[in-house]
């Protein structure tokens, strides 16, 4: 489980490309990024031109809920 520092809100924008909602990995601060990448080890990820490494928003939301961050 990842614990959030209450002094720093975890605000990662949900973006949209067509019908896909996604988050950019560059928008996720540490230590959440490392933990999220571990959780996505075998997950499929979207390819969004010009955005770099991304993940589906649903996977991000599930991660937040599972770790009590949302």
CHARMM internal coordinates of N, CA and C (Angstrom, degrees):
IC EDIT
DIST 1 N 1 CA 1.4587
DIST 1 CA 1 C 1.5295
ANGL 1 N 1 CA 1 C 108.95
DIST 1 C 2 N 1.3076
ANGL 1 CA 1 C 2 N 115.85
DIHE 1 N 1 CA 1 C 2 N 141.38
DIST 2 N 2 CA 1.4632
ANGL 1 C 2 N 2 CA 122.34
DIHE 1 CA 1 C 2 N 2 CA 178.97
DIST 2 CA 2 C 1.5135
ANGL 2 N 2 CA 2 C 107.82
DIHE 1 C 2 N 2 CA 2 C -104.89
DIST 2 C 3 N 1.3196
ANGL 2 CA 2 C 3 N 117.16
DIHE 2 N 2 CA 2 C 3 N 129.34
DIST 3 N 3 CA 1.4611
ANGL 2 C 3 N 3 CA 120.86
DIHE 2 CA 2 C 3 N 3 CA 179.74
DIST 3 CA 3 C 1.5156
ANGL 3 N 3 CA 3 C 109.67
DIHE 2 C 3 N 3 CA 3 C -99.36
DIST 3 C 4 N 1.3172
ANGL 3 CA 3 C 4 N 115.33
DIHE 3 N 3 CA 3 C 4 N 134.25
DIST 4 N 4 CA 1.4691
ANGL 3 C 4 N 4 CA 121.32
DIHE 3 CA 3 C 4 N 4 CA -179.36
DIST 4 CA 4 C 1.5127
ANGL 4 N 4 CA 4 C 110.49
DIHE 3 C 4 N 4 CA 4 C -89.11
DIST 4 C 5 N 1.3257
ANGL 4 CA 4 C 5 N 115.12
DIHE 4 N 4 CA 4 C 5 N 137.29
DIST 5 N 5 CA 1.4477
ANGL 4 C 5 N 5 CA 121.29
DIHE 4 CA 4 C 5 N 5 CA 171.96
DIST 5 CA 5 C 1.5278
ANGL 5 N 5 CA 5 C 106.51
DIHE 4 C 5 N 5 CA 5 C -74.93
DIST 5 C 6 N 1.3108
ANGL 5 CA 5 C 6 N 117.74
DIHE 5 N 5 CA 5 C 6 N 115.13
DIST 6 N 6 CA 1.4740
ANGL 5 C 6 N 6 CA 121.59
DIHE 5 CA 5 C 6 N 6 CA -175.05
DIST 6 CA 6 C 1.5236
ANGL 6 N 6 CA 6 C 112.55
DIHE 5 C 6 N 6 CA 6 C -63.12
DIST 6 C 7 N 1.3296
ANGL 6 CA 6 C 7 N 117.87
DIHE 6 N 6 CA 6 C 7 N -18.09
DIST 7 N 7 CA 1.4629
ANGL 6 C 7 N 7 CA 120.46
DIHE 6 CA 6 C 7 N 7 CA 178.92
DIST 7 CA 7 C 1.5273
ANGL 7 N 7 CA 7 C 111.40
DIHE 6 C 7 N 7 CA 7 C -74.65
DIST 7 C 8 N 1.3298
ANGL 7 CA 7 C 8 N 116.14
DIHE 7 N 7 CA 7 C 8 N -20.14
DIST 8 N 8 CA 1.4590
ANGL 7 C 8 N 8 CA 120.42
DIHE 7 CA 7 C 8 N 8 CA -178.31
DIST 8 CA 8 C 1.5312
ANGL 8 N 8 CA 8 C 109.89
DIHE 7 C 8 N 8 CA 8 C -119.70
DIST 8 C 9 N 1.3205
ANGL 8 CA 8 C 9 N 118.77
DIHE 8 N 8 CA 8 C 9 N 103.72
DIST 9 N 9 CA 1.4558
ANGL 8 C 9 N 9 CA 119.84
DIHE 8 CA 8 C 9 N 9 CA 179.00
DIST 9 CA 9 C 1.5325
ANGL 9 N 9 CA 9 C 110.98
DIHE 8 C 9 N 9 CA 9 C -64.66
DIST 9 C 10 N 1.3051
ANGL 9 CA 9 C 10 N 115.62
DIHE 9 N 9 CA 9 C 10 N 145.30
DIST 10 N 10 CA 1.4584
ANGL 9 C 10 N 10 CA 121.44
DIHE 9 CA 9 C 10 N 10 CA -179.17
DIST 10 CA 10 C 1.5246
ANGL 10 N 10 CA 10 C 108.65
DIHE 9 C 10 N 10 CA 10 C -95.35
DIST 10 C 11 N 1.3288
ANGL 10 CA 10 C 11 N 116.07
DIHE 10 N 10 CA 10 C 11 N 89.86
DIST 11 N 11 CA 1.4633
ANGL 10 C 11 N 11 CA 122.13
DIHE 10 CA 10 C 11 N 11 CA -178.04
DIST 11 CA 11 C 1.5241
ANGL 11 N 11 CA 11 C 109.50
DIHE 10 C 11 N 11 CA 11 C -112.00
DIST 11 C 12 N 1.3126
ANGL 11 CA 11 C 12 N 115.64
DIHE 11 N 11 CA 11 C 12 N 100.63
DIST 12 N 12 CA 1.4612
ANGL 11 C 12 N 12 CA 121.70
DIHE 11 CA 11 C 12 N 12 CA 177.97
DIST 12 CA 12 C 1.5261
ANGL 12 N 12 CA 12 C 106.71
DIHE 11 C 12 N 12 CA 12 C -112.75
DIST 12 C 13 N 1.3285
ANGL 12 CA 12 C 13 N 118.28
DIHE 12 N 12 CA 12 C 13 N 118.96
DIST 13 N 13 CA 1.4637
ANGL 12 C 13 N 13 CA 120.28
DIHE 12 CA 12 C 13 N 13 CA -177.04
DIST 13 CA 13 C 1.5294
ANGL 13 N 13 CA 13 C 112.47
DIHE 12 C 13 N 13 CA 13 C -66.02
DIST 13 C 14 N 1.3317
ANGL 13 CA 13 C 14 N 114.93
DIHE 13 N 13 CA 13 C 14 N 137.33
DIST 14 N 14 CA 1.4662
ANGL 13 C 14 N 14 CA 122.17
DIHE 13 CA 13 C 14 N 14 CA 171.82
DIST 14 CA 14 C 1.5277
ANGL 14 N 14 CA 14 C 105.60
DIHE 13 C 14 N 14 CA 14 C -89.09
DIST 14 C 15 N 1.3081
ANGL 14 CA 14 C 15 N 115.93
DIHE 14 N 14 CA 14 C 15 N 124.03
DIST 15 N 15 CA 1.4711
ANGL 14 C 15 N 15 CA 121.48
DIHE 14 CA 14 C 15 N 15 CA -178.22
DIST 15 CA 15 C 1.5210
ANGL 15 N 15 CA 15 C 109.33
DIHE 14 C 15 N 15 CA 15 C -109.21
DIST 15 C 16 N 1.3197
ANGL 15 CA 15 C 16 N 115.57
DIHE 15 N 15 CA 15 C 16 N 166.93
DIST 16 N 16 CA 1.4642
ANGL 15 C 16 N 16 CA 121.00
DIHE 15 CA 15 C 16 N 16 CA -177.92
DIST 16 CA 16 C 1.5177
ANGL 16 N 16 CA 16 C 109.93
DIHE 15 C 16 N 16 CA 16 C -134.61
DIST 16 C 17 N 1.3297
ANGL 16 CA 16 C 17 N 114.63
DIHE 16 N 16 CA 16 C 17 N 137.41
DIST 17 N 17 CA 1.4641
ANGL 16 C 17 N 17 CA 122.44
DIHE 16 CA 16 C 17 N 17 CA 172.81
DIST 17 CA 17 C 1.5210
ANGL 17 N 17 CA 17 C 106.06
DIHE 16 C 17 N 17 CA 17 C -134.92
DIST 17 C 18 N 1.3210
ANGL 17 CA 17 C 18 N 116.18
DIHE 17 N 17 CA 17 C 18 N 106.68
DIST 18 N 18 CA 1.4624
ANGL 17 C 18 N 18 CA 118.93
DIHE 17 CA 17 C 18 N 18 CA -173.40
DIST 18 CA 18 C 1.5174
ANGL 18 N 18 CA 18 C 108.64
DIHE 17 C 18 N 18 CA 18 C 64.22
DIST 18 C 19 N 1.3356
ANGL 18 CA 18 C 19 N 116.30
DIHE 18 N 18 CA 18 C 19 N -124.01
DIST 19 N 19 CA 1.4666
ANGL 18 C 19 N 19 CA 120.32
DIHE 18 CA 18 C 19 N 19 CA 178.83
DIST 19 CA 19 C 1.5240
ANGL 19 N 19 CA 19 C 112.67
DIHE 18 C 19 N 19 CA 19 C -96.47
DIST 19 C 20 N 1.3277
ANGL 19 CA 19 C 20 N 117.70
DIHE 19 N 19 CA 19 C 20 N -0.31
DIST 20 N 20 CA 1.4622
ANGL 19 C 20 N 20 CA 121.56
DIHE 19 CA 19 C 20 N 20 CA -178.27
DIST 20 CA 20 C 1.5219
ANGL 20 N 20 CA 20 C 111.15
DIHE 19 C 20 N 20 CA 20 C -91.01
DIST 20 C 21 N 1.3158
ANGL 20 CA 20 C 21 N 115.81
DIHE 20 N 20 CA 20 C 21 N 131.02
DIST 21 N 21 CA 1.4558
ANGL 20 C 21 N 21 CA 121.05
DIHE 20 CA 20 C 21 N 21 CA 171.70
DIST 21 CA 21 C 1.5188
ANGL 21 N 21 CA 21 C 106.97
DIHE 20 C 21 N 21 CA 21 C -103.00
DIST 21 C 22 N 1.3354
ANGL 21 CA 21 C 22 N 116.18
DIHE 21 N 21 CA 21 C 22 N 136.25
DIST 22 N 22 CA 1.4552
ANGL 21 C 22 N 22 CA 120.18
DIHE 21 CA 21 C 22 N 22 CA -175.14
DIST 22 CA 22 C 1.5232
ANGL 22 N 22 CA 22 C 110.91
DIHE 21 C 22 N 22 CA 22 C -149.31
DIST 22 C 23 N 1.3220
ANGL 22 CA 22 C 23 N 114.95
DIHE 22 N 22 CA 22 C 23 N 167.26
DIST 23 N 23 CA 1.4610
ANGL 22 C 23 N 23 CA 121.75
DIHE 22 CA 22 C 23 N 23 CA 171.54
DIST 23 CA 23 C 1.5207
ANGL 23 N 23 CA 23 C 107.46
DIHE 22 C 23 N 23 CA 23 C -122.00
DIST 23 C 24 N 1.3274
ANGL 23 CA 23 C 24 N 115.93
DIHE 23 N 23 CA 23 C 24 N 148.55
DIST 24 N 24 CA 1.4699
ANGL 23 C 24 N 24 CA 120.53
DIHE 23 CA 23 C 24 N 24 CA 174.07
DIST 24 CA 24 C 1.5236
ANGL 24 N 24 CA 24 C 107.99
DIHE 23 C 24 N 24 CA 24 C -88.40
DIST 24 C 25 N 1.3144
ANGL 24 CA 24 C 25 N 115.83
DIHE 24 N 24 CA 24 C 25 N 133.15
DIST 25 N 25 CA 1.4562
ANGL 24 C 25 N 25 CA 119.90
DIHE 24 CA 24 C 25 N 25 CA 179.67
DIST 25 CA 25 C 1.5235
ANGL 25 N 25 CA 25 C 110.84
DIHE 24 C 25 N 25 CA 25 C -59.94
DIST 25 C 26 N 1.3384
ANGL 25 CA 25 C 26 N 118.04
DIHE 25 N 25 CA 25 C 26 N -33.47
DIST 26 N 26 CA 1.4699
ANGL 25 C 26 N 26 CA 121.44
DIHE 25 CA 25 C 26 N 26 CA 179.60
DIST 26 CA 26 C 1.5204
ANGL 26 N 26 CA 26 C 112.69
DIHE 25 C 26 N 26 CA 26 C -64.11
DIST 26 C 27 N 1.3349
ANGL 26 CA 26 C 27 N 117.70
DIHE 26 N 26 CA 26 C 27 N -18.43
DIST 27 N 27 CA 1.4635
ANGL 26 C 27 N 27 CA 121.24
DIHE 26 CA 26 C 27 N 27 CA 179.73
DIST 27 CA 27 C 1.5295
ANGL 27 N 27 CA 27 C 112.49
DIHE 26 C 27 N 27 CA 27 C -85.19
DIST 27 C 28 N 1.3282
ANGL 27 CA 27 C 28 N 117.92
DIHE 27 N 27 CA 27 C 28 N -11.35
DIST 28 N 28 CA 1.4627
ANGL 27 C 28 N 28 CA 122.26
DIHE 27 CA 27 C 28 N 28 CA -176.48
DIST 28 CA 28 C 1.5312
ANGL 28 N 28 CA 28 C 108.95
DIHE 27 C 28 N 28 CA 28 C -93.44
DIST 28 C 29 N 1.3349
ANGL 28 CA 28 C 29 N 117.05
DIHE 28 N 28 CA 28 C 29 N 120.87
DIST 29 N 29 CA 1.4700
ANGL 28 C 29 N 29 CA 119.68
DIHE 28 CA 28 C 29 N 29 CA -179.37
DIST 29 CA 29 C 1.5389
ANGL 29 N 29 CA 29 C 111.43
DIHE 28 C 29 N 29 CA 29 C -78.08
DIST 29 C 30 N 1.3196
ANGL 29 CA 29 C 30 N 114.61
DIHE 29 N 29 CA 29 C 30 N 158.56
DIST 30 N 30 CA 1.4665
ANGL 29 C 30 N 30 CA 120.33
DIHE 29 CA 29 C 30 N 30 CA 172.25
DIST 30 CA 30 C 1.5253
ANGL 30 N 30 CA 30 C 108.42
DIHE 29 C 30 N 30 CA 30 C -75.19
DIST 30 C 31 N 1.3043
ANGL 30 CA 30 C 31 N 120.03
DIHE 30 N 30 CA 30 C 31 N 151.00
DIST 31 N 31 CA 1.4599
ANGL 30 C 31 N 31 CA 129.14
DIHE 30 CA 30 C 31 N 31 CA 4.29
DIST 31 CA 31 C 1.5249
ANGL 31 N 31 CA 31 C 113.52
DIHE 30 C 31 N 31 CA 31 C -86.60
DIST 31 C 32 N 1.3371
ANGL 31 CA 31 C 32 N 116.74
DIHE 31 N 31 CA 31 C 32 N 3.36
DIST 32 N 32 CA 1.4610
ANGL 31 C 32 N 32 CA 120.98
DIHE 31 CA 31 C 32 N 32 CA -176.54
DIST 32 CA 32 C 1.5233
ANGL 32 N 32 CA 32 C 112.03
DIHE 31 C 32 N 32 CA 32 C -65.42
DIST 32 C 33 N 1.3322
ANGL 32 CA 32 C 33 N 116.71
DIHE 32 N 32 CA 32 C 33 N -36.43
DIST 33 N 33 CA 1.4577
ANGL 32 C 33 N 33 CA 120.27
DIHE 32 CA 32 C 33 N 33 CA -178.75
DIST 33 CA 33 C 1.5211
ANGL 33 N 33 CA 33 C 111.07
DIHE 32 C 33 N 33 CA 33 C -60.46
DIST 33 C 34 N 1.3079
ANGL 33 CA 33 C 34 N 117.68
DIHE 33 N 33 CA 33 C 34 N -48.43
DIST 34 N 34 CA 1.4608
ANGL 33 C 34 N 34 CA 120.89
DIHE 33 CA 33 C 34 N 34 CA -179.62
DIST 34 CA 34 C 1.5215
ANGL 34 N 34 CA 34 C 111.08
DIHE 33 C 34 N 34 CA 34 C -61.52
DIST 34 C 35 N 1.3292
ANGL 34 CA 34 C 35 N 117.05
DIHE 34 N 34 CA 34 C 35 N -45.06
DIST 35 N 35 CA 1.4674
ANGL 34 C 35 N 35 CA 120.63
DIHE 34 CA 34 C 35 N 35 CA 179.62
DIST 35 CA 35 C 1.5311
ANGL 35 N 35 CA 35 C 111.20
DIHE 34 C 35 N 35 CA 35 C -64.91
DIST 35 C 36 N 1.3225
ANGL 35 CA 35 C 36 N 116.84
DIHE 35 N 35 CA 35 C 36 N -39.70
DIST 36 N 36 CA 1.4621
ANGL 35 C 36 N 36 CA 120.59
DIHE 35 CA 35 C 36 N 36 CA 179.82
DIST 36 CA 36 C 1.5186
ANGL 36 N 36 CA 36 C 110.90
DIHE 35 C 36 N 36 CA 36 C -66.25
DIST 36 C 37 N 1.3231
ANGL 36 CA 36 C 37 N 117.12
DIHE 36 N 36 CA 36 C 37 N -41.87
DIST 37 N 37 CA 1.4710
ANGL 36 C 37 N 37 CA 120.18
DIHE 36 CA 36 C 37 N 37 CA 178.01
DIST 37 CA 37 C 1.5216
ANGL 37 N 37 CA 37 C 111.16
DIHE 36 C 37 N 37 CA 37 C -61.64
DIST 37 C 38 N 1.3284
ANGL 37 CA 37 C 38 N 117.31
DIHE 37 N 37 CA 37 C 38 N -38.35
DIST 38 N 38 CA 1.4700
ANGL 37 C 38 N 38 CA 120.35
DIHE 37 CA 37 C 38 N 38 CA 176.31
DIST 38 CA 38 C 1.5248
ANGL 38 N 38 CA 38 C 110.55
DIHE 37 C 38 N 38 CA 38 C -63.68
DIST 38 C 39 N 1.3322
ANGL 38 CA 38 C 39 N 116.85
DIHE 38 N 38 CA 38 C 39 N -39.94
DIST 39 N 39 CA 1.4671
ANGL 38 C 39 N 39 CA 121.12
DIHE 38 CA 38 C 39 N 39 CA 179.54
DIST 39 CA 39 C 1.5259
ANGL 39 N 39 CA 39 C 111.54
DIHE 38 C 39 N 39 CA 39 C -67.36
DIST 39 C 40 N 1.3299
ANGL 39 CA 39 C 40 N 117.43
DIHE 39 N 39 CA 39 C 40 N -26.68
DIST 40 N 40 CA 1.4718
ANGL 39 C 40 N 40 CA 122.28
DIHE 39 CA 39 C 40 N 40 CA -178.96
DIST 40 CA 40 C 1.5192
ANGL 40 N 40 CA 40 C 113.45
DIHE 39 C 40 N 40 CA 40 C -91.78
DIST 40 C 41 N 1.3051
ANGL 40 CA 40 C 41 N 117.91
DIHE 40 N 40 CA 40 C 41 N 10.44
DIST 41 N 41 CA 1.4580
ANGL 40 C 41 N 41 CA 122.87
DIHE 40 CA 40 C 41 N 41 CA -171.14
DIST 41 CA 41 C 1.5310
ANGL 41 N 41 CA 41 C 113.48
DIHE 40 C 41 N 41 CA 41 C -42.99
DIST 41 C 42 N 1.3175
ANGL 41 CA 41 C 42 N 119.30
DIHE 41 N 41 CA 41 C 42 N -44.49
DIST 42 N 42 CA 1.4789
ANGL 41 C 42 N 42 CA 121.12
DIHE 41 CA 41 C 42 N 42 CA -177.73
DIST 42 CA 42 C 1.5257
ANGL 42 N 42 CA 42 C 112.69
DIHE 41 C 42 N 42 CA 42 C -114.21
DIST 42 C 43 N 1.3120
ANGL 42 CA 42 C 43 N 117.74
DIHE 42 N 42 CA 42 C 43 N 10.06
DIST 43 N 43 CA 1.4626
ANGL 42 C 43 N 43 CA 121.13
DIHE 42 CA 42 C 43 N 43 CA -177.20
DIST 43 CA 43 C 1.5246
ANGL 43 N 43 CA 43 C 111.52
DIHE 42 C 43 N 43 CA 43 C -79.91
DIST 43 C 44 N 1.3177
ANGL 43 CA 43 C 44 N 114.73
DIHE 43 N 43 CA 43 C 44 N 152.07
DIST 44 N 44 CA 1.4608
ANGL 43 C 44 N 44 CA 119.94
DIHE 43 CA 43 C 44 N 44 CA 171.47
DIST 44 CA 44 C 1.5229
ANGL 44 N 44 CA 44 C 108.27
DIHE 43 C 44 N 44 CA 44 C -77.55
DIST 44 C 45 N 1.3117
ANGL 44 CA 44 C 45 N 116.14
DIHE 44 N 44 CA 44 C 45 N 148.05
DIST 45 N 45 CA 1.4649
ANGL 44 C 45 N 45 CA 120.77
DIHE 44 CA 44 C 45 N 45 CA 179.00
DIST 45 CA 45 C 1.5267
ANGL 45 N 45 CA 45 C 109.21
DIHE 44 C 45 N 45 CA 45 C -129.68
DIST 45 C 46 N 1.3274
ANGL 45 CA 45 C 46 N 116.81
DIHE 45 N 45 CA 45 C 46 N 149.38
DIST 46 N 46 CA 1.4612
ANGL 45 C 46 N 46 CA 119.13
DIHE 45 CA 45 C 46 N 46 CA 179.43
DIST 46 CA 46 C 1.5255
ANGL 46 N 46 CA 46 C 111.93
DIHE 45 C 46 N 46 CA 46 C -76.13
DIST 46 C 47 N 1.2989
ANGL 46 CA 46 C 47 N 115.51
DIHE 46 N 46 CA 46 C 47 N 152.12
DIST 47 N 47 CA 1.4608
ANGL 46 C 47 N 47 CA 121.46
DIHE 46 CA 46 C 47 N 47 CA 171.91
DIST 47 CA 47 C 1.5202
ANGL 47 N 47 CA 47 C 105.95
DIHE 46 C 47 N 47 CA 47 C -108.90
DIST 47 C 48 N 1.3297
ANGL 47 CA 47 C 48 N 115.97
DIHE 47 N 47 CA 47 C 48 N 115.45
DIST 48 N 48 CA 1.4604
ANGL 47 C 48 N 48 CA 121.64
DIHE 47 CA 47 C 48 N 48 CA -178.28
DIST 48 CA 48 C 1.5273
ANGL 48 N 48 CA 48 C 106.25
DIHE 47 C 48 N 48 CA 48 C -120.30
DIST 48 C 49 N 1.3120
ANGL 48 CA 48 C 49 N 115.61
DIHE 48 N 48 CA 48 C 49 N 114.97
DIST 49 N 49 CA 1.4602
ANGL 48 C 49 N 49 CA 120.92
DIHE 48 CA 48 C 49 N 49 CA -175.70
DIST 49 CA 49 C 1.5239
ANGL 49 N 49 CA 49 C 111.72
DIHE 48 C 49 N 49 CA 49 C -54.67
DIST 49 C 50 N 1.3135
ANGL 49 CA 49 C 50 N 115.94
DIHE 49 N 49 CA 49 C 50 N 129.24
DIST 50 N 50 CA 1.4548
ANGL 49 C 50 N 50 CA 121.81
DIHE 49 CA 49 C 50 N 50 CA 176.50
DIST 50 CA 50 C 1.5161
ANGL 50 N 50 CA 50 C 115.58
DIHE 49 C 50 N 50 CA 50 C 81.72
DIST 50 C 51 N 1.3186
ANGL 50 CA 50 C 51 N 118.74
DIHE 50 N 50 CA 50 C 51 N 0.78
DIST 51 N 51 CA 1.4647
ANGL 50 C 51 N 51 CA 121.20
DIHE 50 CA 50 C 51 N 51 CA -175.86
DIST 51 CA 51 C 1.5263
ANGL 51 N 51 CA 51 C 114.02
DIHE 50 C 51 N 51 CA 51 C -104.88
DIST 51 C 52 N 1.3106
ANGL 51 CA 51 C 52 N 118.97
DIHE 51 N 51 CA 51 C 52 N -9.62
DIST 52 N 52 CA 1.4587
ANGL 51 C 52 N 52 CA 119.90
DIHE 51 CA 51 C 52 N 52 CA -177.10
DIST 52 CA 52 C 1.5165
ANGL 52 N 52 CA 52 C 111.07
DIHE 51 C 52 N 52 CA 52 C 75.92
DIST 52 C 53 N 1.3276
ANGL 52 CA 52 C 53 N 115.75
DIHE 52 N 52 CA 52 C 53 N -150.95
DIST 53 N 53 CA 1.4594
ANGL 52 C 53 N 53 CA 121.19
DIHE 52 CA 52 C 53 N 53 CA -176.78
DIST 53 CA 53 C 1.5323
ANGL 53 N 53 CA 53 C 110.16
DIHE 52 C 53 N 53 CA 53 C -73.82
DIST 53 C 54 N 1.3410
ANGL 53 CA 53 C 54 N 115.85
DIHE 53 N 53 CA 53 C 54 N 129.12
DIST 54 N 54 CA 1.4685
ANGL 53 C 54 N 54 CA 121.55
DIHE 53 CA 53 C 54 N 54 CA -176.94
DIST 54 CA 54 C 1.5238
ANGL 54 N 54 CA 54 C 110.71
DIHE 53 C 54 N 54 CA 54 C -132.92
DIST 54 C 55 N 1.3280
ANGL 54 CA 54 C 55 N 115.26
DIHE 54 N 54 CA 54 C 55 N 169.28
DIST 55 N 55 CA 1.4612
ANGL 54 C 55 N 55 CA 122.62
DIHE 54 CA 54 C 55 N 55 CA 173.71
DIST 55 CA 55 C 1.5205
ANGL 55 N 55 CA 55 C 107.51
DIHE 54 C 55 N 55 CA 55 C -142.78
DIST 55 C 56 N 1.3229
ANGL 55 CA 55 C 56 N 115.80
DIHE 55 N 55 CA 55 C 56 N 155.70
DIST 56 N 56 CA 1.4569
ANGL 55 C 56 N 56 CA 119.30
DIHE 55 CA 55 C 56 N 56 CA 177.35
DIST 56 CA 56 C 1.5324
ANGL 56 N 56 CA 56 C 109.92
DIHE 55 C 56 N 56 CA 56 C -67.05
DIST 56 C 57 N 1.3072
ANGL 56 CA 56 C 57 N 116.19
DIHE 56 N 56 CA 56 C 57 N 139.89
DIST 57 N 57 CA 1.4627
ANGL 56 C 57 N 57 CA 121.88
DIHE 56 CA 56 C 57 N 57 CA 179.98
DIST 57 CA 57 C 1.5232
ANGL 57 N 57 CA 57 C 110.96
DIHE 56 C 57 N 57 CA 57 C -58.84
DIST 57 C 58 N 1.3215
ANGL 57 CA 57 C 58 N 118.26
DIHE 57 N 57 CA 57 C 58 N -37.67
DIST 58 N 58 CA 1.4684
ANGL 57 C 58 N 58 CA 121.28
DIHE 57 CA 57 C 58 N 58 CA -179.99
DIST 58 CA 58 C 1.5256
ANGL 58 N 58 CA 58 C 110.99
DIHE 57 C 58 N 58 CA 58 C -61.00
DIST 58 C 59 N 1.3396
ANGL 58 CA 58 C 59 N 117.70
DIHE 58 N 58 CA 58 C 59 N -38.02
DIST 59 N 59 CA 1.4656
ANGL 58 C 59 N 59 CA 120.87
DIHE 58 CA 58 C 59 N 59 CA 177.76
DIST 59 CA 59 C 1.5253
ANGL 59 N 59 CA 59 C 110.59
DIHE 58 C 59 N 59 CA 59 C -67.00
DIST 59 C 60 N 1.3260
ANGL 59 CA 59 C 60 N 117.45
DIHE 59 N 59 CA 59 C 60 N -39.97
DIST 60 N 60 CA 1.4572
ANGL 59 C 60 N 60 CA 122.25
DIHE 59 CA 59 C 60 N 60 CA 177.95
DIST 60 CA 60 C 1.5258
ANGL 60 N 60 CA 60 C 110.58
DIHE 59 C 60 N 60 CA 60 C -63.43
DIST 60 C 61 N 1.3276
ANGL 60 CA 60 C 61 N 116.68
DIHE 60 N 60 CA 60 C 61 N -46.40
DIST 61 N 61 CA 1.4698
ANGL 60 C 61 N 61 CA 121.35
DIHE 60 CA 60 C 61 N 61 CA -179.65
DIST 61 CA 61 C 1.5260
ANGL 61 N 61 CA 61 C 110.39
DIHE 60 C 61 N 61 CA 61 C -62.74
DIST 61 C 62 N 1.3344
ANGL 61 CA 61 C 62 N 117.39
DIHE 61 N 61 CA 61 C 62 N -42.88
DIST 62 N 62 CA 1.4612
ANGL 61 C 62 N 62 CA 121.33
DIHE 61 CA 61 C 62 N 62 CA 177.55
DIST 62 CA 62 C 1.5287
ANGL 62 N 62 CA 62 C 110.44
DIHE 61 C 62 N 62 CA 62 C -60.23
DIST 62 C 63 N 1.3287
ANGL 62 CA 62 C 63 N 117.10
DIHE 62 N 62 CA 62 C 63 N -43.63
DIST 63 N 63 CA 1.4643
ANGL 62 C 63 N 63 CA 122.26
DIHE 62 CA 62 C 63 N 63 CA 178.23
DIST 63 CA 63 C 1.5298
ANGL 63 N 63 CA 63 C 110.19
DIHE 62 C 63 N 63 CA 63 C -59.32
DIST 63 C 64 N 1.3269
ANGL 63 CA 63 C 64 N 116.80
DIHE 63 N 63 CA 63 C 64 N -46.82
DIST 64 N 64 CA 1.4688
ANGL 63 C 64 N 64 CA 120.62
DIHE 63 CA 63 C 64 N 64 CA 179.70
DIST 64 CA 64 C 1.5249
ANGL 64 N 64 CA 64 C 111.20
DIHE 63 C 64 N 64 CA 64 C -60.53
DIST 64 C 65 N 1.3278
ANGL 64 CA 64 C 65 N 116.33
DIHE 64 N 64 CA 64 C 65 N -46.09
DIST 65 N 65 CA 1.4620
ANGL 64 C 65 N 65 CA 120.38
DIHE 64 CA 64 C 65 N 65 CA -178.40
DIST 65 CA 65 C 1.5335
ANGL 65 N 65 CA 65 C 111.73
DIHE 64 C 65 N 65 CA 65 C -65.65
DIST 65 C 66 N 1.3133
ANGL 65 CA 65 C 66 N 116.14
DIHE 65 N 65 CA 65 C 66 N -42.17
DIST 66 N 66 CA 1.4649
ANGL 65 C 66 N 66 CA 121.52
DIHE 65 CA 65 C 66 N 66 CA -178.60
DIST 66 CA 66 C 1.5332
ANGL 66 N 66 CA 66 C 111.41
DIHE 65 C 66 N 66 CA 66 C -64.96
DIST 66 C 67 N 1.3226
ANGL 66 CA 66 C 67 N 116.66
DIHE 66 N 66 CA 66 C 67 N -28.69
DIST 67 N 67 CA 1.4566
ANGL 66 C 67 N 67 CA 120.69
DIHE 66 CA 66 C 67 N 67 CA -179.14
DIST 67 CA 67 C 1.5331
ANGL 67 N 67 CA 67 C 113.53
DIHE 66 C 67 N 67 CA 67 C -101.32
DIST 67 C 68 N 1.3320
ANGL 67 CA 67 C 68 N 116.21
DIHE 67 N 67 CA 67 C 68 N 10.83
DIST 68 N 68 CA 1.4692
ANGL 67 C 68 N 68 CA 120.39
DIHE 67 CA 67 C 68 N 68 CA 176.68
DIST 68 CA 68 C 1.5198
ANGL 68 N 68 CA 68 C 113.26
DIHE 67 C 68 N 68 CA 68 C 67.30
DIST 68 C 69 N 1.3222
ANGL 68 CA 68 C 69 N 116.84
DIHE 68 N 68 CA 68 C 69 N 28.49
DIST 69 N 69 CA 1.4660
ANGL 68 C 69 N 69 CA 121.02
DIHE 68 CA 68 C 69 N 69 CA -178.78
DIST 69 CA 69 C 1.5173
ANGL 69 N 69 CA 69 C 112.86
DIHE 68 C 69 N 69 CA 69 C -101.13
DIST 69 C 70 N 1.3070
ANGL 69 CA 69 C 70 N 116.29
DIHE 69 N 69 CA 69 C 70 N 1.82
DIST 70 N 70 CA 1.4709
ANGL 69 C 70 N 70 CA 120.23
DIHE 69 CA 69 C 70 N 70 CA -179.99
DIST 70 CA 70 C 1.4890
ANGL 70 N 70 CA 70 C 110.52
DIHE 69 C 70 N 70 CA 70 C -136.32
END
COOR INIT
IC SEED 1 N 1 CA 1 C
IC BUILD
